[in-house]
Amino acid sequence: MSERTTRVGGSRFLYEPFDANTARIEAQEQVNLERWGSLERRLSRIEELLDRVERRMWLAVTGMAGFLAAQVAYSLLMNSQ
């Protein structure tokens, strides 16, 4: 009978064989998950920044349109007097 089956208790790592390929694959999967999570966080941050830039651009465009409308209205009022 083998030593593996007769021992009771203790760590399973003492008695089971270590498969380096499986450990390497699991480690690579964990690294890939962390990289994917980091990429998603960076992309969400970029999307937030783009939303802020878009709001600022629309504010500038509407501000300029309001300014031009006020200038046109002012010039019409001054010409009619």
Gaussian input, Z-matrix of N, CA and C with variables (Angstrom, degrees):
# hf/3-21g

backbone

0 1
 N
 C     1     B1
 C     2     B2     1     A1
 N     3     B3     2     A2     1     D1
 C     4     B4     3     A3     2     D2
 C     5     B5     4     A4     3     D3
 N     6     B6     5     A5     4     D4
 C     7     B7     6     A6     5     D5
 C     8     B8     7     A7     6     D6
 N     9     B9     8     A8     7     D7
 C    10    B10     9     A9     8     D8
 C    11    B11    10    A10     9     D9
 N    12    B12    11    A11    10    D10
 C    13    B13    12    A12    11    D11
 C    14    B14    13    A13    12    D12
 N    15    B15    14    A14    13    D13
 C    16    B16    15    A15    14    D14
 C    17    B17    16    A16    15    D15
 N    18    B18    17    A17    16    D16
 C    19    B19    18    A18    17    D17
 C    20    B20    19    A19    18    D18
 N    21    B21    20    A20    19    D19
 C    22    B22    21    A21    20    D20
 C    23    B23    22    A22    21    D21
 N    24    B24    23    A23    22    D22
 C    25    B25    24    A24    23    D23
 C    26    B26    25    A25    24    D24
 N    27    B27    26    A26    25    D25
 C    28    B28    27    A27    26    D26
 C    29    B29    28    A28    27    D27
 N    30    B30    29    A29    28    D28
 C    31    B31    30    A30    29    D29
 C    32    B32    31    A31    30    D30
 N    33    B33    32    A32    31    D31
 C    34    B34    33    A33    32    D32
 C    35    B35    34    A34    33    D33
 N    36    B36    35    A35    34    D34
 C    37    B37    36    A36    35    D35
 C    38    B38    37    A37    36    D36
 N    39    B39    38    A38    37    D37
 C    40    B40    39    A39    38    D38
 C    41    B41    40    A40    39    D39
 N    42    B42    41    A41    40    D40
 C    43    B43    42    A42    41    D41
 C    44    B44    43    A43    42    D42
 N    45    B45    44    A44    43    D43
 C    46    B46    45    A45    44    D44
 C    47    B47    46    A46    45    D45
 N    48    B48    47    A47    46    D46
 C    49    B49    48    A48    47    D47
 C    50    B50    49    A49    48    D48
 N    51    B51    50    A50    49    D49
 C    52    B52    51    A51    50    D50
 C    53    B53    52    A52    51    D51
 N    54    B54    53    A53    52    D52
 C    55    B55    54    A54    53    D53
 C    56    B56    55    A55    54    D54
 N    57    B57    56    A56    55    D55
 C    58    B58    57    A57    56    D56
 C    59    B59    58    A58    57    D57
 N    60    B60    59    A59    58    D58
 C    61    B61    60    A60    59    D59
 C    62    B62    61    A61    60    D60
 N    63    B63    62    A62    61    D61
 C    64    B64    63    A63    62    D62
 C    65    B65    64    A64    63    D63
 N    66    B66    65    A65    64    D64
 C    67    B67    66    A66    65    D65
 C    68    B68    67    A67    66    D66
 N    69    B69    68    A68    67    D67
 C    70    B70    69    A69    68    D68
 C    71    B71    70    A70    69    D69
 N    72    B72    71    A71    70    D70
 C    73    B73    72    A72    71    D71
 C    74    B74    73    A73    72    D72
 N    75    B75    74    A74    73    D73
 C    76    B76    75    A75    74    D74
 C    77    B77    76    A76    75    D75
 N    78    B78    77    A77    76    D76
 C    79    B79    78    A78    77    D77
 C    80    B80    79    A79    78    D78
 N    81    B81    80    A80    79    D79
 C    82    B82    81    A81    80    D80
 C    83    B83    82    A82    81    D81
 N    84    B84    83    A83    82    D82
 C    85    B85    84    A84    83    D83
 C    86    B86    85    A85    84    D84
 N    87    B87    86    A86    85    D85
 C    88    B88    87    A87    86    D86
 C    89    B89    88    A88    87    D87
 N    90    B90    89    A89    88    D88
 C    91    B91    90    A90    89    D89
 C    92    B92    91    A91    90    D90
 N    93    B93    92    A92    91    D91
 C    94    B94    93    A93    92    D92
 C    95    B95    94    A94    93    D93
 N    96    B96    95    A95    94    D94
 C    97    B97    96    A96    95    D95
 C    98    B98    97    A97    96    D96
 N    99    B99    98    A98    97    D97
 C   100   B100    99    A99    98    D98
 C   101   B101   100   A100    99    D99
 N   102   B102   101   A101   100   D100
 C   103   B103   102   A102   101   D101
 C   104   B104   103   A103   102   D102
 N   105   B105   104   A104   103   D103
 C   106   B106   105   A105   104   D104
 C   107   B107   106   A106   105   D105
 N   108   B108   107   A107   106   D106
 C   109   B109   108   A108   107   D107
 C   110   B110   109   A109   108   D108
 N   111   B111   110   A110   109   D109
 C   112   B112   111   A111   110   D110
 C   113   B113   112   A112   111   D111
 N   114   B114   113   A113   112   D112
 C   115   B115   114   A114   113   D113
 C   116   B116   115   A115   114   D114
 N   117   B117   116   A116   115   D115
 C   118   B118   117   A117   116   D116
 C   119   B119   118   A118   117   D117
 N   120   B120   119   A119   118   D118
 C   121   B121   120   A120   119   D119
 C   122   B122   121   A121   120   D120
 N   123   B123   122   A122   121   D121
 C   124   B124   123   A123   122   D122
 C   125   B125   124   A124   123   D123
 N   126   B126   125   A125   124   D124
 C   127   B127   126   A126   125   D125
 C   128   B128   127   A127   126   D126
 N   129   B129   128   A128   127   D127
 C   130   B130   129   A129   128   D128
 C   131   B131   130   A130   129   D129
 N   132   B132   131   A131   130   D130
 C   133   B133   132   A132   131   D131
 C   134   B134   133   A133   132   D132
 N   135   B135   134   A134   133   D133
 C   136   B136   135   A135   134   D134
 C   137   B137   136   A136   135   D135
 N   138   B138   137   A137   136   D136
 C   139   B139   138   A138   137   D137
 C   140   B140   139   A139   138   D138
 N   141   B141   140   A140   139   D139
 C   142   B142   141   A141   140   D140
 C   143   B143   142   A142   141   D141
 N   144   B144   143   A143   142   D142
 C   145   B145   144   A144   143   D143
 C   146   B146   145   A145   144   D144
 N   147   B147   146   A146   145   D145
 C   148   B148   147   A147   146   D146
 C   149   B149   148   A148   147   D147
 N   150   B150   149   A149   148   D148
 C   151   B151   150   A150   149   D149
 C   152   B152   151   A151   150   D150
 N   153   B153   152   A152   151   D151
 C   154   B154   153   A153   152   D152
 C   155   B155   154   A154   153   D153
 N   156   B156   155   A155   154   D154
 C   157   B157   156   A156   155   D155
 C   158   B158   157   A157   156   D156
 N   159   B159   158   A158   157   D157
 C   160   B160   159   A159   158   D158
 C   161   B161   160   A160   159   D159
 N   162   B162   161   A161   160   D160
 C   163   B163   162   A162   161   D161
 C   164   B164   163   A163   162   D162
 N   165   B165   164   A164   163   D163
 C   166   B166   165   A165   164   D164
 C   167   B167   166   A166   165   D165
 N   168   B168   167   A167   166   D166
 C   169   B169   168   A168   167   D167
 C   170   B170   169   A169   168   D168
 N   171   B171   170   A170   169   D169
 C   172   B172   171   A171   170   D170
 C   173   B173   172   A172   171   D171
 N   174   B174   173   A173   172   D172
 C   175   B175   174   A174   173   D173
 C   176   B176   175   A175   174   D174
 N   177   B177   176   A176   175   D175
 C   178   B178   177   A177   176   D176
 C   179   B179   178   A178   177   D177
 N   180   B180   179   A179   178   D178
 C   181   B181   180   A180   179   D179
 C   182   B182   181   A181   180   D180
 N   183   B183   182   A182   181   D181
 C   184   B184   183   A183   182   D182
 C   185   B185   184   A184   183   D183
 N   186   B186   185   A185   184   D184
 C   187   B187   186   A186   185   D185
 C   188   B188   187   A187   186   D186
 N   189   B189   188   A188   187   D187
 C   190   B190   189   A189   188   D188
 C   191   B191   190   A190   189   D189
 N   192   B192   191   A191   190   D190
 C   193   B193   192   A192   191   D191
 C   194   B194   193   A193   192   D192
 N   195   B195   194   A194   193   D193
 C   196   B196   195   A195   194   D194
 C   197   B197   196   A196   195   D195
 N   198   B198   197   A197   196   D196
 C   199   B199   198   A198   197   D197
 C   200   B200   199   A199   198   D198
 N   201   B201   200   A200   199   D199
 C   202   B202   201   A201   200   D200
 C   203   B203   202   A202   201   D201
 N   204   B204   203   A203   202   D202
 C   205   B205   204   A204   203   D203
 C   206   B206   205   A205   204   D204
 N   207   B207   206   A206   205   D205
 C   208   B208   207   A207   206   D206
 C   209   B209   208   A208   207   D207
 N   210   B210   209   A209   208   D208
 C   211   B211   210   A210   209   D209
 C   212   B212   211   A211   210   D210
 N   213   B213   212   A212   211   D211
 C   214   B214   213   A213   212   D212
 C   215   B215   214   A214   213   D213
 N   216   B216   215   A215   214   D214
 C   217   B217   216   A216   215   D215
 C   218   B218   217   A217   216   D216
 N   219   B219   218   A218   217   D217
 C   220   B220   219   A219   218   D218
 C   221   B221   220   A220   219   D219
 N   222   B222   221   A221   220   D220
 C   223   B223   222   A222   221   D221
 C   224   B224   223   A223   222   D222
 N   225   B225   224   A224   223   D223
 C   226   B226   225   A225   224   D224
 C   227   B227   226   A226   225   D225
 N   228   B228   227   A227   226   D226
 C   229   B229   228   A228   227   D227
 C   230   B230   229   A229   228   D228
 N   231   B231   230   A230   229   D229
 C   232   B232   231   A231   230   D230
 C   233   B233   232   A232   231   D231
 N   234   B234   233   A233   232   D232
 C   235   B235   234   A234   233   D233
 C   236   B236   235   A235   234   D234
 N   237   B237   236   A236   235   D235
 C   238   B238   237   A237   236   D236
 C   239   B239   238   A238   237   D237
 N   240   B240   239   A239   238   D238
 C   241   B241   240   A240   239   D239
 C   242   B242   241   A241   240   D240

   B1=1.4347
   B2=1.5257
   B3=1.2916
   B4=1.4636
   B5=1.5173
   B6=1.3302
   B7=1.4605
   B8=1.5277
   B9=1.3190
   B10=1.4512
   B11=1.5245
   B12=1.2798
   B13=1.4532
   B14=1.5164
   B15=1.3242
   B16=1.4577
   B17=1.5124
   B18=1.3286
   B19=1.4623
   B20=1.5227
   B21=1.2932
   B22=1.4605
   B23=1.5150
   B24=1.3352
   B25=1.4546
   B26=1.5116
   B27=1.3148
   B28=1.4508
   B29=1.5156
   B30=1.2876
   B31=1.4503
   B32=1.5204
   B33=1.3051
   B34=1.4579
   B35=1.5145
   B36=1.3390
   B37=1.4507
   B38=1.5306
   B39=1.3284
   B40=1.4566
   B41=1.5220
   B42=1.3271
   B43=1.4566
   B44=1.5233
   B45=1.3333
   B46=1.4589
   B47=1.5172
   B48=1.3069
   B49=1.4679
   B50=1.5306
   B51=1.3068
   B52=1.4615
   B53=1.5206
   B54=1.3070
   B55=1.4630
   B56=1.5246
   B57=1.3207
   B58=1.4701
   B59=1.5226
   B60=1.3151
   B61=1.4670
   B62=1.5198
   B63=1.3222
   B64=1.4626
   B65=1.5214
   B66=1.3188
   B67=1.4651
   B68=1.5241
   B69=1.3164
   B70=1.4571
   B71=1.5296
   B72=1.3112
   B73=1.4678
   B74=1.5258
   B75=1.3245
   B76=1.4676
   B77=1.5209
   B78=1.3294
   B79=1.4647
   B80=1.5241
   B81=1.3111
   B82=1.4665
   B83=1.5244
   B84=1.3243
   B85=1.4650
   B86=1.5227
   B87=1.3265
   B88=1.4593
   B89=1.5240
   B90=1.3227
   B91=1.4662
   B92=1.5247
   B93=1.3225
   B94=1.4697
   B95=1.5259
   B96=1.3279
   B97=1.4672
   B98=1.5237
   B99=1.3200
   B100=1.4610
   B101=1.5255
   B102=1.3203
   B103=1.4633
   B104=1.5204
   B105=1.3259
   B106=1.4647
   B107=1.5300
   B108=1.3236
   B109=1.4641
   B110=1.5176
   B111=1.3225
   B112=1.4595
   B113=1.5171
   B114=1.3130
   B115=1.4633
   B116=1.5204
   B117=1.3229
   B118=1.4637
   B119=1.5255
   B120=1.3408
   B121=1.4688
   B122=1.5258
   B123=1.3241
   B124=1.4610
   B125=1.5213
   B126=1.3314
   B127=1.4601
   B128=1.5270
   B129=1.3229
   B130=1.4626
   B131=1.5200
   B132=1.3316
   B133=1.4678
   B134=1.5313
   B135=1.3167
   B136=1.4654
   B137=1.5218
   B138=1.3367
   B139=1.4640
   B140=1.5201
   B141=1.3384
   B142=1.4579
   B143=1.5267
   B144=1.3282
   B145=1.4618
   B146=1.5234
   B147=1.3293
   B148=1.4607
   B149=1.5243
   B150=1.3290
   B151=1.4660
   B152=1.5243
   B153=1.3305
   B154=1.4645
   B155=1.5253
   B156=1.3325
   B157=1.4652
   B158=1.5265
   B159=1.3346
   B160=1.4591
   B161=1.5298
   B162=1.3352
   B163=1.4662
   B164=1.5272
   B165=1.3282
   B166=1.4631
   B167=1.5200
   B168=1.3208
   B169=1.4681
   B170=1.5260
   B171=1.3349
   B172=1.4631
   B173=1.5260
   B174=1.3154
   B175=1.4608
   B176=1.5229
   B177=1.3274
   B178=1.4655
   B179=1.5277
   B180=1.3260
   B181=1.4696
   B182=1.5175
   B183=1.3154
   B184=1.4685
   B185=1.5302
   B186=1.3260
   B187=1.4595
   B188=1.5200
   B189=1.3249
   B190=1.4696
   B191=1.5251
   B192=1.3283
   B193=1.4674
   B194=1.5297
   B195=1.3086
   B196=1.4705
   B197=1.5193
   B198=1.3269
   B199=1.4646
   B200=1.5309
   B201=1.3381
   B202=1.4657
   B203=1.5292
   B204=1.3328
   B205=1.4655
   B206=1.5209
   B207=1.3153
   B208=1.4646
   B209=1.5214
   B210=1.3238
   B211=1.4661
   B212=1.5245
   B213=1.3240
   B214=1.4679
   B215=1.5233
   B216=1.3181
   B217=1.4639
   B218=1.5245
   B219=1.3083
   B220=1.4660
   B221=1.5280
   B222=1.3365
   B223=1.4738
   B224=1.5372
   B225=1.3215
   B226=1.4613
   B227=1.5047
   B228=1.3264
   B229=1.4712
   B230=1.5186
   B231=1.3195
   B232=1.4574
   B233=1.5223
   B234=1.3253
   B235=1.4575
   B236=1.5205
   B237=1.3173
   B238=1.4645
   B239=1.5280
   B240=1.3091
   B241=1.4705
   B242=1.4601
   A1=109.90
   A2=117.40
   A3=119.16
   A4=111.05
   A5=114.38
   A6=120.83
   A7=111.15
   A8=115.92
   A9=120.34
   A10=112.59
   A11=117.10
   A12=119.80
   A13=112.83
   A14=119.73
   A15=120.54
   A16=112.99
   A17=118.61
   A18=120.31
   A19=109.86
   A20=115.16
   A21=121.51
   A22=107.45
   A23=116.34
   A24=120.69
   A25=111.65
   A26=115.51
   A27=120.32
   A28=111.65
   A29=114.53
   A30=121.09
   A31=110.69
   A32=115.87
   A33=119.72
   A34=110.97
   A35=116.86
   A36=120.74
   A37=111.94
   A38=116.73
   A39=119.38
   A40=112.08
   A41=116.71
   A42=119.74
   A43=113.32
   A44=117.99
   A45=120.55
   A46=110.14
   A47=117.67
   A48=119.34
   A49=110.26
   A50=115.19
   A51=121.54
   A52=109.08
   A53=115.61
   A54=120.57
   A55=108.18
   A56=117.03
   A57=121.86
   A58=111.70
   A59=117.05
   A60=119.08
   A61=111.45
   A62=116.93
   A63=120.36
   A64=110.59
   A65=116.73
   A66=120.04
   A67=110.81
   A68=117.28
   A69=121.46
   A70=110.49
   A71=116.48
   A72=120.57
   A73=110.28
   A74=117.39
   A75=120.42
   A76=111.17
   A77=116.52
   A78=119.54
   A79=110.56
   A80=117.18
   A81=120.38
   A82=111.11
   A83=117.41
   A84=120.66
   A85=110.61
   A86=117.33
   A87=119.90
   A88=111.21
   A89=116.87
   A90=120.43
   A91=109.79
   A92=116.70
   A93=120.04
   A94=111.47
   A95=117.39
   A96=120.20
   A97=110.91
   A98=117.32
   A99=120.28
   A100=111.03
   A101=116.47
   A102=119.72
   A103=110.69
   A104=116.74
   A105=120.75
   A106=110.18
   A107=116.30
   A108=119.66
   A109=111.74
   A110=116.52
   A111=120.86
   A112=110.73
   A113=117.00
   A114=121.24
   A115=111.00
   A116=117.35
   A117=120.71
   A118=110.95
   A119=117.55
   A120=119.99
   A121=110.95
   A122=116.99
   A123=119.48
   A124=111.28
   A125=117.62
   A126=120.03
   A127=111.66
   A128=117.68
   A129=119.49
   A130=110.60
   A131=116.95
   A132=120.46
   A133=110.42
   A134=116.90
   A135=120.60
   A136=110.56
   A137=117.76
   A138=120.85
   A139=111.25
   A140=117.23
   A141=120.46
   A142=110.71
   A143=116.75
   A144=119.94
   A145=111.54
   A146=117.19
   A147=120.04
   A148=111.49
   A149=117.11
   A150=119.90
   A151=111.10
   A152=116.25
   A153=119.71
   A154=110.87
   A155=116.72
   A156=120.05
   A157=110.11
   A158=116.12
   A159=119.34
   A160=111.03
   A161=117.21
   A162=119.87
   A163=111.10
   A164=116.45
   A165=119.63
   A166=111.63
   A167=116.08
   A168=119.28
   A169=110.84
   A170=116.63
   A171=119.32
   A172=110.89
   A173=116.92
   A174=120.06
   A175=110.22
   A176=117.05
   A177=120.32
   A178=110.93
   A179=117.13
   A180=120.47
   A181=110.64
   A182=118.24
   A183=119.78
   A184=111.25
   A185=117.00
   A186=119.61
   A187=111.54
   A188=116.33
   A189=120.19
   A190=110.81
   A191=117.56
   A192=120.49
   A193=110.20
   A194=116.79
   A195=119.91
   A196=111.72
   A197=116.75
   A198=120.59
   A199=111.04
   A200=116.36
   A201=119.48
   A202=111.33
   A203=116.97
   A204=119.44
   A205=110.51
   A206=117.59
   A207=120.71
   A208=110.73
   A209=117.86
   A210=120.82
   A211=111.23
   A212=116.50
   A213=120.37
   A214=109.91
   A215=117.51
   A216=120.34
   A217=110.80
   A218=117.45
   A219=120.69
   A220=111.23
   A221=115.48
   A222=117.78
   A223=110.75
   A224=118.47
   A225=120.40
   A226=111.20
   A227=116.66
   A228=119.35
   A229=111.65
   A230=117.70
   A231=120.27
   A232=111.62
   A233=117.96
   A234=121.06
   A235=112.09
   A236=117.67
   A237=119.57
   A238=111.14
   A239=120.31
   A240=120.74
   A241=113.46
   D1=147.19
   D2=-175.78
   D3=-84.64
   D4=162.68
   D5=-179.72
   D6=-68.38
   D7=-29.65
   D8=-176.51
   D9=-63.49
   D10=-39.69
   D11=-175.24
   D12=-83.52
   D13=-20.07
   D14=-176.51
   D15=-89.01
   D16=-22.28
   D17=-177.36
   D18=-81.64
   D19=143.08
   D20=179.26
   D21=-127.30
   D22=138.59
   D23=178.50
   D24=85.03
   D25=175.49
   D26=-179.21
   D27=84.12
   D28=-174.76
   D29=-177.30
   D30=-81.54
   D31=140.89
   D32=177.84
   D33=-69.88
   D34=-21.13
   D35=-179.56
   D36=-71.63
   D37=-18.62
   D38=178.09
   D39=-76.10
   D40=-25.35
   D41=-171.24
   D42=-114.32
   D43=-23.95
   D44=-178.78
   D45=-91.28
   D46=146.23
   D47=178.83
   D48=-71.03
   D49=149.76
   D50=-179.66
   D51=-94.60
   D52=124.99
   D53=178.88
   D54=-102.04
   D55=103.95
   D56=-175.66
   D57=-66.06
   D58=-35.25
   D59=-178.89
   D60=-64.97
   D61=-43.36
   D62=178.91
   D63=-64.57
   D64=-42.06
   D65=179.08
   D66=-63.60
   D67=-39.57
   D68=179.66
   D69=-65.29
   D70=-41.64
   D71=179.45
   D72=-65.77
   D73=-43.23
   D74=178.86
   D75=-63.58
   D76=-41.12
   D77=178.27
   D78=-64.32
   D79=-40.79
   D80=179.31
   D81=-66.04
   D82=-36.90
   D83=176.75
   D84=-64.08
   D85=-41.02
   D86=178.28
   D87=-65.42
   D88=-40.51
   D89=177.55
   D90=-62.75
   D91=-43.28
   D92=179.19
   D93=-63.19
   D94=-39.15
   D95=177.72
   D96=-63.58
   D97=-41.81
   D98=178.95
   D99=-66.00
   D100=-40.78
   D101=178.44
   D102=-64.21
   D103=-41.67
   D104=179.88
   D105=-63.98
   D106=-42.94
   D107=178.06
   D108=-62.33
   D109=-41.23
   D110=178.03
   D111=-64.21
   D112=-41.58
   D113=178.29
   D114=-62.69
   D115=-42.29
   D116=178.94
   D117=-64.31
   D118=-40.00
   D119=178.00
   D120=-64.15
   D121=-42.85
   D122=179.51
   D123=-66.15
   D124=-40.48
   D125=179.19
   D126=-65.80
   D127=-38.54
   D128=178.01
   D129=-66.17
   D130=-36.53
   D131=176.82
   D132=-65.19
   D133=-42.01
   D134=177.96
   D135=-63.06
   D136=-40.76
   D137=178.33
   D138=-62.95
   D139=-40.20
   D140=177.47
   D141=-62.71
   D142=-43.47
   D143=179.18
   D144=-64.47
   D145=-39.31
   D146=177.66
   D147=-64.78
   D148=-38.20
   D149=176.27
   D150=-61.51
   D151=-41.66
   D152=179.06
   D153=-64.33
   D154=-42.45
   D155=179.23
   D156=-63.97
   D157=-40.43
   D158=179.98
   D159=-63.31
   D160=-41.82
   D161=177.90
   D162=-62.53
   D163=-41.39
   D164=179.42
   D165=-65.30
   D166=-38.26
   D167=178.64
   D168=-64.64
   D169=-43.85
   D170=178.89
   D171=-64.64
   D172=-36.41
   D173=176.87
   D174=-63.50
   D175=-42.34
   D176=178.93
   D177=-65.55
   D178=-41.64
   D179=-179.52
   D180=-65.49
   D181=-46.12
   D182=179.80
   D183=-68.05
   D184=-33.77
   D185=176.18
   D186=-64.65
   D187=-43.12
   D188=178.69
   D189=-66.48
   D190=-39.61
   D191=178.17
   D192=-64.34
   D193=-40.77
   D194=177.38
   D195=-64.89
   D196=-40.74
   D197=177.99
   D198=-62.43
   D199=-45.62
   D200=179.36
   D201=-64.71
   D202=-39.40
   D203=177.91
   D204=-63.89
   D205=-39.28
   D206=177.96
   D207=-65.93
   D208=-39.30
   D209=178.51
   D210=-64.92
   D211=-42.12
   D212=178.23
   D213=-64.18
   D214=-45.11
   D215=179.33
   D216=-62.97
   D217=-40.62
   D218=179.10
   D219=-64.43
   D220=-43.55
   D221=-179.37
   D222=-67.13
   D223=-35.34
   D224=176.99
   D225=-66.70
   D226=-39.45
   D227=178.15
   D228=-66.61
   D229=-38.38
   D230=-178.73
   D231=-72.60
   D232=-33.27
   D233=179.85
   D234=-75.06
   D235=-26.82
   D236=-177.12
   D237=-80.50
   D238=-14.66
   D239=-178.73
   D240=-85.36

